[in-house]
Protein backbone atom coordinates (compact mmCIF):
# COMPACT_ATOMS: atom_id res chain seq x y z
CA UNK A 1 0.00 0.00 0.00
CA UNK A 2 2.83 2.40 0.88
CA UNK A 3 4.67 1.48 -2.33
CA UNK A 4 1.58 2.21 -4.46
CA UNK A 5 1.11 5.61 -2.78
CA UNK A 6 4.79 6.44 -3.21
CA UNK A 7 4.66 5.50 -6.90
CA UNK A 8 1.59 7.67 -7.45
CA UNK A 9 3.23 10.53 -5.57
CA UNK A 10 6.33 10.31 -7.78
CA UNK A 11 4.20 10.23 -10.93
CA UNK A 12 2.59 13.52 -9.90
CA UNK A 13 5.95 15.21 -9.96
CA UNK A 14 6.97 13.94 -13.40
CA UNK A 15 7.35 16.70 -15.96
CA UNK A 16 4.65 15.44 -18.30
CA UNK A 17 1.98 15.34 -15.53
CA UNK A 18 3.07 18.51 -13.71
CA UNK A 19 0.64 20.76 -15.59
CA UNK A 20 -2.37 18.52 -14.83
CA UNK A 21 -1.77 17.81 -11.13
CA UNK A 22 -2.86 20.54 -8.70
CA UNK A 23 -0.80 21.40 -5.64
CA UNK A 24 -3.76 20.54 -3.34
CA UNK A 25 -3.88 17.02 -4.81
CA UNK A 26 -0.14 16.62 -4.18
CA UNK A 27 -0.57 17.79 -0.61
CA UNK A 28 -3.46 15.36 0.00
CA UNK A 29 -1.44 12.52 -1.50
CA UNK A 30 1.53 13.36 0.72
CA UNK A 31 -0.72 13.47 3.82
CA UNK A 32 -2.14 10.04 2.94
CA UNK A 33 1.37 8.71 2.52
CA UNK A 34 2.45 10.04 5.95
CA UNK A 35 -0.64 8.60 7.68
CA UNK A 36 -0.09 5.18 6.16
CA UNK A 37 3.59 5.33 7.08
CA UNK A 38 2.67 6.04 10.72
CA UNK A 39 0.17 3.14 10.69
CA UNK A 40 2.86 0.87 9.29
CA UNK A 41 5.28 1.85 12.06
CA UNK A 42 2.61 1.11 14.70
CA UNK A 43 1.95 -2.27 13.09
CA UNK A 44 5.66 -3.11 13.22
CA UNK A 45 5.70 -2.22 16.93
CA UNK A 46 2.74 -4.52 17.57
CA UNK A 47 4.38 -7.39 15.67
CA UNK A 48 7.56 -6.94 17.66
CA UNK A 49 5.52 -6.95 20.87
CA UNK A 50 3.75 -10.18 19.86
CA UNK A 51 7.11 -11.80 19.10
CA UNK A 52 8.48 -10.84 22.52
CA UNK A 53 5.32 -12.14 24.20
CA UNK A 54 5.74 -15.53 22.52
CA UNK A 55 9.39 -15.68 23.60
CA UNK A 56 8.36 -14.81 27.15
CA UNK A 57 5.73 -17.57 27.23
CA UNK A 58 8.32 -20.08 25.96
CA UNK A 59 10.78 -19.04 28.67
CA UNK A 60 8.12 -19.24 31.37
CA UNK A 61 7.13 -22.74 30.21
CA UNK A 62 10.78 -23.79 30.17
CA UNK A 63 11.28 -22.47 33.70
CA UNK A 64 8.18 -24.33 34.91
CA UNK A 65 9.45 -27.61 33.40
CA UNK A 66 12.84 -27.16 35.03
CA UNK A 67 11.23 -26.50 38.40
CA UNK A 68 9.10 -29.65 38.09
CA UNK A 69 12.09 -31.76 37.06
CA UNK A 70 14.28 -30.46 39.85
CA UNK A 71 12.03 -32.00 42.56
CA UNK A 72 14.44 -32.68 45.39
CA UNK A 73 17.95 -31.28 45.60
CA UNK A 74 20.76 -33.51 44.41
CA UNK A 75 24.47 -33.18 43.65
CA UNK A 76 23.68 -31.01 40.66
CA UNK A 77 21.27 -28.80 42.60
CA UNK A 78 23.61 -25.81 42.61
CA UNK A 79 23.92 -25.91 38.82
CA UNK A 80 20.14 -26.06 38.46
CA UNK A 81 19.70 -23.13 40.83
CA UNK A 82 22.25 -21.14 38.84
CA UNK A 83 20.41 -21.89 35.61
CA UNK A 84 17.13 -20.82 37.18
CA UNK A 85 18.69 -17.54 38.33
CA UNK A 86 19.95 -16.88 34.81
CA UNK A 87 16.51 -17.63 33.42
CA UNK A 88 14.92 -15.24 35.91
CA UNK A 89 17.36 -12.50 34.84
CA UNK A 90 16.49 -13.05 31.17
CA UNK A 91 12.79 -13.03 32.04
CA UNK A 92 13.23 -9.81 33.98
CA UNK A 93 14.88 -8.13 30.99
CA UNK A 94 12.10 -9.28 28.68
CA UNK A 95 9.48 -8.01 31.12
CA UNK A 96 11.11 -4.58 31.24
CA UNK A 97 11.26 -4.46 27.43
CA UNK A 98 7.62 -5.50 27.17
CA UNK A 99 6.53 -2.90 29.71
CA UNK A 100 8.33 -0.26 27.69
CA UNK A 101 6.57 -1.37 24.50
CA UNK A 102 3.18 -1.42 26.24
CA UNK A 103 3.69 2.07 27.66
CA UNK A 104 4.76 3.41 24.27
CA UNK A 105 1.74 1.84 22.55
CA UNK A 106 -0.59 3.23 25.21
CA UNK A 107 0.88 6.73 24.76
CA UNK A 108 0.53 6.51 20.99
CA UNK A 109 -3.09 5.36 21.18
CA UNK A 110 -3.88 8.11 23.71
CA UNK A 111 -2.39 10.76 21.41
CA UNK A 112 -4.36 9.41 18.44
CA UNK A 113 -7.56 9.61 20.52
CA UNK A 114 -6.84 13.25 21.34
CA UNK A 115 -5.92 12.69 24.99
CA UNK A 116 -3.34 14.99 26.57
CA UNK A 117 -0.21 13.24 27.77
CA UNK A 118 2.06 14.28 30.61
CA UNK A 119 5.20 16.02 29.37
CA UNK A 120 7.33 14.14 31.92
CA UNK A 121 6.38 10.85 30.22
CA UNK A 122 7.62 11.90 26.79
CA UNK A 123 10.72 10.16 25.50
CA UNK A 124 11.66 13.29 23.53
CA UNK A 125 12.35 15.39 26.62
CA UNK A 126 15.34 15.13 28.96
CA UNK A 127 14.62 13.61 32.36
CA UNK A 128 16.97 15.20 34.86
CA UNK A 129 16.86 14.36 38.53
CA UNK A 130 14.24 16.72 39.96
CA UNK A 131 14.30 17.74 43.60
CA UNK A 132 11.09 18.47 45.48
CA UNK A 133 9.87 22.06 45.64
CA UNK A 134 8.26 23.24 48.89
CA UNK A 135 8.10 26.00 51.51
CA UNK A 136 9.23 25.67 55.11
CA UNK A 137 9.96 27.85 58.13
CA UNK A 138 13.52 29.16 58.40
CA UNK A 139 14.07 27.26 61.66
CA UNK A 140 13.23 23.99 59.85
CA UNK A 141 15.75 24.55 57.04
CA UNK A 142 18.86 22.38 57.26
CA UNK A 143 22.12 23.80 58.54
CA UNK A 144 23.59 23.97 55.02
CA UNK A 145 20.60 25.97 53.76
CA UNK A 146 20.64 28.41 56.68
CA UNK A 147 24.36 28.97 56.20
CA UNK A 148 23.83 29.84 52.54
CA UNK A 149 20.93 32.20 53.30
CA UNK A 150 22.94 34.02 55.96
CA UNK A 151 25.91 34.37 53.58
CA UNK A 152 23.60 35.78 50.89
CA UNK A 153 22.08 38.20 53.39
CA UNK A 154 25.54 39.38 54.44
CA UNK A 155 26.59 39.93 50.81
CA UNK A 156 23.38 41.88 50.16
CA UNK A 157 24.59 44.62 52.52
CA UNK A 158 27.37 45.41 50.00
CA UNK A 159 24.99 45.73 47.04
CA UNK A 160 25.54 48.72 44.76
CA UNK A 161 22.01 49.71 43.69
CA UNK A 162 21.80 53.53 43.64
CA UNK A 163 19.27 53.56 40.78
CA UNK A 164 16.74 50.84 41.58
CA UNK A 165 17.34 50.77 45.37
CA UNK A 166 16.67 47.03 45.04
CA UNK A 167 19.41 45.11 46.84
CA UNK A 168 19.97 41.40 46.18
CA UNK A 169 22.36 38.93 47.77
CA UNK A 170 23.23 35.42 46.59
CA UNK A 171 25.48 32.59 47.74
CA UNK A 172 26.53 29.28 46.21
CA UNK A 173 28.30 26.32 47.72
CA UNK A 174 31.04 24.86 45.53
CA UNK A 175 31.61 21.13 45.23
CA UNK A 176 34.60 21.47 47.60
CA UNK A 177 32.27 22.90 50.29
CA UNK A 178 33.37 26.52 50.14
CA UNK A 179 30.70 29.23 49.90
CA UNK A 180 30.96 32.10 47.41
CA UNK A 181 28.65 35.09 47.93
CA UNK A 182 27.86 38.09 45.75
CA UNK A 183 25.57 41.10 45.41
CA UNK A 184 23.98 43.00 42.53
CA UNK A 185 26.08 45.78 40.99
CA UNK A 186 24.21 48.39 38.94
CA UNK A 187 25.47 50.85 36.36
CA UNK A 188 24.05 54.08 35.01
CA UNK A 189 24.07 52.48 31.54
CA UNK A 190 22.10 49.47 32.93
CA UNK A 191 23.54 46.80 30.59
CA UNK A 192 27.00 46.67 32.26
CA UNK A 193 25.28 45.85 35.57
CA UNK A 194 25.64 42.43 37.18
CA UNK A 195 23.17 40.29 39.10
CA UNK A 196 24.01 38.89 42.53
CA UNK A 197 23.77 35.27 41.37
CA UNK A 198 26.26 35.73 38.54
CA UNK A 199 28.50 37.81 40.79
CA UNK A 200 28.71 35.01 43.36
CA UNK A 201 29.33 32.31 40.76
CA UNK A 202 31.92 34.42 38.92
CA UNK A 203 33.93 34.75 42.14
CA UNK A 204 34.10 30.99 42.51
CA UNK A 205 34.72 30.32 38.82
CA UNK A 206 37.63 32.80 38.80
CA UNK A 207 39.20 30.73 41.59
CA UNK A 208 38.84 27.46 39.71
CA UNK A 209 35.52 26.18 41.12
CA UNK A 210 33.36 25.06 38.19
CA UNK A 211 30.77 22.86 39.97
CA UNK A 212 28.21 23.84 42.64
CA UNK A 213 25.88 21.86 44.89
CA UNK A 214 23.44 24.45 46.35
CA UNK A 215 22.52 28.13 46.20
CA UNK A 216 20.53 30.85 47.94
CA UNK A 217 19.01 34.20 46.95
CA UNK A 218 17.83 36.92 49.36
CA UNK A 219 16.03 40.18 48.54
CA UNK A 220 13.21 42.26 49.94
CA UNK A 221 9.98 42.69 48.01
CA UNK A 222 6.77 43.46 49.88
CA UNK A 223 4.68 41.19 47.62
CA UNK A 224 6.68 37.96 47.82
CA UNK A 225 9.85 36.03 47.03
CA UNK A 226 12.47 37.30 44.58
CA UNK A 227 13.74 34.53 42.31
CA UNK A 228 16.67 34.69 39.84
CA UNK A 229 16.12 36.32 36.46
CA UNK A 230 16.14 34.24 33.27
CA UNK A 231 19.78 34.99 32.43
CA UNK A 232 20.92 33.94 35.91
CA UNK A 233 18.90 30.73 35.74
CA UNK A 234 20.67 29.69 32.55
CA UNK A 235 24.00 30.79 34.06
CA UNK A 236 23.41 28.61 37.14
CA UNK A 237 22.62 25.56 35.00
CA UNK A 238 25.97 25.88 33.24
CA UNK A 239 27.90 25.03 36.41
CA UNK A 240 25.95 22.19 38.03
CA UNK A 241 26.13 18.44 37.44
CA UNK A 242 22.81 17.41 39.01
CA UNK A 243 19.69 19.24 40.09
CA UNK A 244 20.65 21.38 43.11
CA UNK A 245 18.49 23.03 45.82
CA UNK A 246 18.01 26.79 45.65
CA UNK A 247 16.86 28.54 48.88
CA UNK A 248 14.83 31.74 48.45
CA UNK A 249 14.06 34.00 51.43
CA UNK A 250 12.77 37.52 51.99
CA UNK A 251 15.24 39.99 53.45
CA UNK A 252 13.99 42.28 56.24
CA UNK A 253 12.39 45.59 55.13
CA UNK A 254 14.65 48.67 55.05
CA UNK A 255 13.51 49.89 58.49
CA UNK A 256 14.49 46.53 60.07
CA UNK A 257 17.76 45.76 58.28
CA UNK A 258 19.82 46.08 61.46
CA UNK A 259 17.56 43.89 63.55
CA UNK A 260 18.85 40.62 65.02
CA UNK A 261 18.11 38.00 63.87
CA UNK A 262 17.86 39.23 60.28
CA UNK A 263 15.65 36.29 59.30
CA UNK A 264 13.22 35.26 62.07
CA UNK A 265 12.69 31.55 62.77
CA UNK A 266 9.06 31.67 61.63
CA UNK A 267 9.92 33.35 58.29
CA UNK A 268 8.87 31.33 55.23
CA UNK A 269 11.59 29.98 52.94
CA UNK A 270 11.02 28.68 49.41
CA UNK A 271 13.12 25.59 48.73
CA UNK A 272 13.15 25.16 44.95
CA UNK A 273 15.74 23.72 42.56
CA UNK A 274 17.66 24.61 39.40
CA UNK A 275 15.35 22.41 37.32
CA UNK A 276 12.17 24.01 38.69
CA UNK A 277 13.59 27.47 37.97
CA UNK A 278 14.29 26.57 34.33
CA UNK A 279 12.63 23.30 33.23
CA UNK A 280 13.42 21.70 29.86
CA UNK A 281 16.58 23.78 29.53
CA UNK A 282 19.60 23.26 27.27
CA UNK A 283 21.48 21.68 30.15
CA UNK A 284 21.62 17.88 30.40
CA UNK A 285 22.14 16.57 33.93
CA UNK A 286 24.58 13.73 34.50
N, C-alpha and C positions, 0 to 999 in steps of 0.2 A: 504493500500500500504506500509506504514512504517512497519507494523507488518510482512508482507511477507518478506520484505528486511531484517528485523532483524532476522527472523527465518532462512533465507538462510545464513546470516552472521554467526549465531551461529553454523549451520551445518558444515560450512567450518572449524571450529576450533575443531570439534569433533575428537577424536583420530583415528577413523577408516577412516576418509576422509582426514586426515592431510597430508598423503603422496601424494595424488592425486590433491590437491589444491595448485596452485602456489601462491607465495607471491604477485605477481602483480595482480592476480585475487582478492585476499583479499583486496588489497588496492583500486582497482576500486569499489568493492562492498561497502567498507566503505565510499568512496567519494560519491557514489550514495545515500547512506543512509543519509549522512550529507546534501546533496542538497535537498533531499525530506523533511528532517526535517526543514530546513530553509523555504521551500515553505509552509509547514504546519503552521509554526509560523506566516508567513505573512497572510495566509488565516484566521487564528484566529483573527489577528488584524483587518482585513477587516470586519469580521463578527461582531466583537465588535463595530466597527465604524458604521455599518449599524443599529445595535440595538440602539445605542445612537442617531442616526439620527431620527429613528422612535419615540423615546421618546421625542425628541425635537419638532418634528412636532405635537405630541399629546399635549404637553404643550402649544405650540403656538396657537393651535386651541382652547384649553381650555381658554387661556387668551383672545382670540378674542371673545368667547361667553360671558365671564364675562363682557367684556367692552360693548358689545351690550345690555346685560341685565341691566347693571347699569343705562343707560339712564341719567336721572336726579338724582341729589343728594337727598337722603332722610335721615331718622334718622339713618339708618344703613350704611350711606356712608363712615364713618370713618373705619368701619370694612372691607368694600369692598376695600377701598384704601390700607389698611394694607395687605389684602390678595394679592392684585395685586403687591405690593412691594415685598412680599415674593416670588411670582411667578417669578418676574423679577430677583431676586437674584439667584433662582434655575436655571433659563434660562442662566444667566450669567456664572454660574459654568459649566453648560453643554457646553456652547459655548467655554469656555477656554479649557475644556477637548477635545472637538472635534478639535479645532485648533491644540492642541498638537499632536493628532493622525494624522491629515492631514500632519503636518510638518514632523513627523517621517516617514510616508509612502512615502512622497516626497523624503526625504533623502535616504531611502532604495532603491527606484526605481532609483534615480540618481546614487547611488553607483553601482547598478547592470548594469546600462548602461555604466559604465566606467567614469562617470563624476567625477571631483574632487570637494570634498566638503570643505567648510571653517572649519578650525580646531575649531574656536570659537563657531561653531554651534553643535559640538559633545557633546553628553550627557555623554561621558566617560572622559571628561576633566574637571578639576575644573574651576569655573568661578568667579575668584576674582574681586573685584571692581578695574577697571583699570583707572588710571588717564591719562590725555592727555599728550603727549610728544611733545615738541616744543622748539624753540630757540627764545630768546628775548634779547633786549639790557639790560645791567645792570641797567640803570636808570628806566626801566619799570618793573623790578622785585619787588615784594611786599616787604614791610618792613621786614617781617619775613625771607624771602629768603636772602635779603642783609645782615641781621644781622648774619645769619649762614655762609655766604660766607666770611665775614670779620673775624669772629671767626676762621674759618678754615685757612685763610691766616695768621692770627696772630700765630696760632699754628705751621704753616709750618716753621716759622723762627727758631723754636727749634728743627727741624728735625735733627736726627743723621744719616747722610748718607755719611760717608767718603769713601765708596767703589764705589757706583754707582753715587754719586753726584746728585742724583735725589730726591729732597725734595718734600714731599706730606703733605698736611694738610687736616684734616677732622673735621667736627662738626655735632653733632646731638642734636636735641631738644627733651628732655624727655616729657612724658605726663604731668608732672607737670609744664612745661614751661621753665625749666632750660636747659641751653646749656652746653654740654660737648664736649670739643675739644681735638684732639690728633694729633700726627705727626708720621711719619714712623721712626722706630728704627732698624738700621741694625746691623749685627754681622759678624765677620770675618768668622764664620762657616755657614753663610747664613740661615740655617733652624731656628735658634733661633730668627731671626729677626721678627719684628712685623709691620704690615701695619698701616697706620694712621687711617683708618676706625675702625679697631678692637681696636686700642689703645683708641680712643675716646669713643667707646661703653663700653669697659672694665672699664673705669673710672666711668661711670654712673652706670653700673651694680654692681660694688663694693660698691657703695653707696646706693644700694637698688632700683635703677630705672631700671625696666625690660621692659618698653614699651616706644616707641619713635614715634614721629609724623612727623618728617622731618629731612633731612640730607643735607650735602654739602661736596664737595670734590674739592680741589684746587691744581694744580700742573702746572709746566711749561713744555710744549713740543712744539717744533717749528712747528710740523705738525698737531696739533689739540688737542682736549680735552683728558684728562686722566680720564678714568672711573675706578671704583673699580675692583679688580681682582675677579676671580671666587670664591675663598674662602671667601672673604669679602662680596660678594653678598649673599652667603648662610648664613653668620653670621648675616648680617643685617636682613634677613627674619625671623630669629629666634626670634627677639625682636620687632616685629610690629604686630598690630592687623588687620589693614587695609592697603591697598596700600598707600604708603606715597611718597611725592615729594622728589626728590633728585636733588639738584642744582650743576651743574658742570661748573667751570670757569677756564680760563687759568690765572696762576699767571704771574706777569711781568717777563721778561727775567732777567738773573743775573745782567746785567749792569744797570737795572732800578729798582732793588728791593727796594731801599730807596726813590723812587719817591712818591709824594703825588698828587692825590689819587693813591693807589696801583692798583685798578681796575677802569679804566676810564668809564664814563657813556655810551660811545658808544660800549664798549666791549660786545661781544656776550656771552650769557649764555645759556647752555643747561639745560632745565627743563625736566627731565625724572622722572621715578618712580621706586620703588623697583620691581614691576612686570615686567616692560620693561627691567630692567637689568637682570632678571632671570625668564623668563616666564615658565609656567608649572613646577614649582618647587615642592619640597616636602611640602612646607608650605601651609596651608589651611587658607584663610582669614576668619575672622568672619563676 
